[in-house]
């Protein structure tokens, strides 16, 4: 059965996590996904990918792991995910611990949506060169898999390097939580095939990528059915949603504005009604 959830920029001026999480679960929806930016450099040299002025919420996001932990505390069923986590900007040992902690606290309900990001200056503030961003993401994901599965984990790469360590607790999900790639370039195909469990594109950017992803998976002895096809930023249009379901997408997240409860809750009502009509 197709699952339906929501994605929202979590800010201090929008609906707060406890109220949102309860509302999503009470309405029978299946997930909450949140993006992240640690900060936005004031220079604004990197253009906003969607064009125009960068929306205010990009520089006002809560930390996603704090936000989702609050959501976990007041829910029992819904999936809690990053859409996406900027892995490249995070210390790998700390991030592995945060993810394992949230995975356990939520009872295995966490999904790690990942990406490298588009803001070069933002990465530079974290000591990362833009041209190396995907190499850094790869090493950090592979290193975290070691930390999540080995009693004494070590990793030696070009960007991540540590001798044997103890890192506990381990995630409750065997091998660590599902990792869904939030990228839509031709270079993402092999990344998905090598170290991901799913694909999480933004609605409207997914066209014509599935054959390339499937070919990359087959080269590594995997099938398209081995990964979850998810999408965020959907709209409640029956023909559009049915077309995505027919294409194999099994988890669809509708966009919510970063607004207070009086604006968000009616939308949740509409989304829940729509989701029920599609089941």
TABEL-V133769 format. One record per run of one state. SS is the DSSP state (A for helix, B for strand, O for the rest). FROM is the first residue (numbers start at 1). LEN is the number of residues. Records with the same first field share a line. If there is no record, write none. Layout:
SS = FROM-LEN  FROM-LEN
This chain:
O = 1-2  8-3  12-5  27-4  35-21  60-1  62-2  74-5  90-2  106-4  116-4  126-4  150-3  157-4  166-12  182-6  196-2  203-7  220-4  227-1  235-3  247-4  256-5  279-1
B = 3-5  11-1  31-4  61-1  79-8  110-6  153-4  161-5  178-4  198-5  228-7  251-5
A = 17-10  56-4  64-10  87-3  92-14  120-6  130-20  188-8  210-10  224-3  238-9  261-18
